[in-house]
Amino acid sequence: MIPMIRFISTLAFASIASANALAASTTVEDTQDVDHVMHAFHEAVVHHDGERLSALFLPQANLFLNVLSDDRLAAARVKSPNAPKVRVSSPAEFAHYVSTTKSALDPVHSHLQLLSDGIVATVYFDFVFNVDGKATNVGNETWQLVKGEKGWRIAALTYSSRIPGAQHATSP
C-alpha cells in the first residue's frame, strides 16, 4: 500500500510541476510578438483566465481607460447621475471581472492597425464585446505595448464605448 501512495504522490507532484511549466511556457509564447499577445488576450478572456490575462500586462501597468460615447454616457447617467465620461480602471480590475463572471465572454477584434519599431507598438482596432452571445459594447480600442526582456507586454489600454447599433463618427 505504501508504494501506491508514493506513486500517487509522485504523480500528483509531476502533474503540478507540468502545469507550472506549461503556464510559464504559455507566457513566453503569448508574448513573443504582438499577434500572440492579441490572441492570448482573447483566449484568456474567453476562458476566464485572469492570471493569464494579467501576465500580458506590464506588472507596473495601471492604465485602463474607457471613454463613453455621448449616448452611452446618457444611459450611464440614468443609472448614476455622476457617472464619468472617462472611466479609469486597471488591468487587475478587468482580470478580476474576467475570472469571476459566470457569463460567456467573447471579445471580437477587427480592422487591426499595427505600428511598431520593434521596441514599442501601438495597435488600433474595432471591437465588439459579446456577453452570453450578445453584443454589449462596441467601439474602438488602442493598446500601447513595449518589448521588454521578457517579451511584449501591454503598457496601456484605452477603448471607447458605444451602444451596439448606434451611429458614430469615424474621424475627429
C-alpha positions, -999 to 999 in steps of 0.1 A, spaced: 0 0 0 28 24 8 44 21 -27 10 30 -42 7 61 -21 43 71 -30 34 66 -67 2 87 -64 22 115 -46 49 114 -73 22 115 -100 5 145 -83 38 163 -79 47 157 -116 12 170 -126 17 202 -106 52 207 -120 39 201 -156 11 226 -150 36 252 -137 59 246 -167 30 249 -191 19 282 -175 55 296 -178 59 284 -214 25 298 -222 35 333 -210 67 331 -231 47 320 -262 19 345 -255 43 375 -255 67 366 -284 51 391 -307 21 415 -308 -1 390 -327 5 364 -300 -4 390 -273 -37 397 -290 -45 360 -294 -36 353 -258 -58 382 -246 -88 368 -265 -82 333 -252 -77 344 -216 -110 364 -217 -129 336 -233 -116 310 -208 -120 333 -177 -82 331 -171 -74 363 -152 -39 351 -143 -30 346 -180 -46 379 -188 -27 397 -161 6 383 -174 1 401 -207 4 435 -190 35 451 -176 34 445 -139 35 483 -133 8 489 -159 -22 506 -143 -38 525 -171 -71 510 -184 -93 538 -198 -129 535 -210 -143 566 -228 -180 567 -232 -198 580 -263 -224 606 -256 -253 582 -259 -235 556 -236 -228 584 -211 -265 595 -211 -276 559 -205 -250 556 -177 -262 588 -161 -298 575 -160 -285 548 -135 -259 571 -118 -262 609 -123 -225 614 -116 -212 587 -140 -179 600 -156 -173 602 -193 -138 588 -188 -137 557 -166 -103 549 -151 -97 513 -142 -68 488 -142 -58 456 -158 -62 439 -124 -98 450 -122 -106 437 -156 -87 404 -149 -109 400 -117 -141 405 -137 -129 380 -163 -121 355 -136 -153 358 -116 -181 364 -141 -203 334 -149 -212 349 -183 -197 337 -215 -173 363 -228 -161 368 -264 -142 399 -274 -140 402 -312 -113 424 -327 -113 435 -364 -96 461 -387 -63 459 -368 -37 486 -375 -3 480 -360 26 505 -359 59 494 -344 96 499 -345 102 465 -328 106 481 -294 73 499 -289 40 493 -306 5 507 -310 -24 486 -320 -57 502 -330 -88 482 -339 -126 479 -338 -141 456 -312 -173 440 -302 -176 427 -266 -200 399 -265 -215 386 -232 -236 354 -234 -236 357 -272 -249 393 -273 -230 424 -282 -230 445 -250 -203 470 -261 -188 482 -293 -161 507 -300 -125 513 -309 -96 502 -288 -59 511 -287 -31 493 -269 3 507 -262 28 478 -260 65 476 -251 90 449 -258 110 442 -226 134 415 -216 105 390 -212 87 398 -245 59 421 -255 35 434 -228 6 458 -228 15 491 -211 -18 509 -215 -52 501 -229 -79 527 -239 -112 520 -255 -144 538 -265 -178 525 -255 -208 529 -278 -242 513 -276 -243 484 -301 -260 496 -333 -257 533 -326 -243 556 -353 -209 571 -347 -184 594 -363 -153 577 -378 -129 606 -376 -123 636 -354 
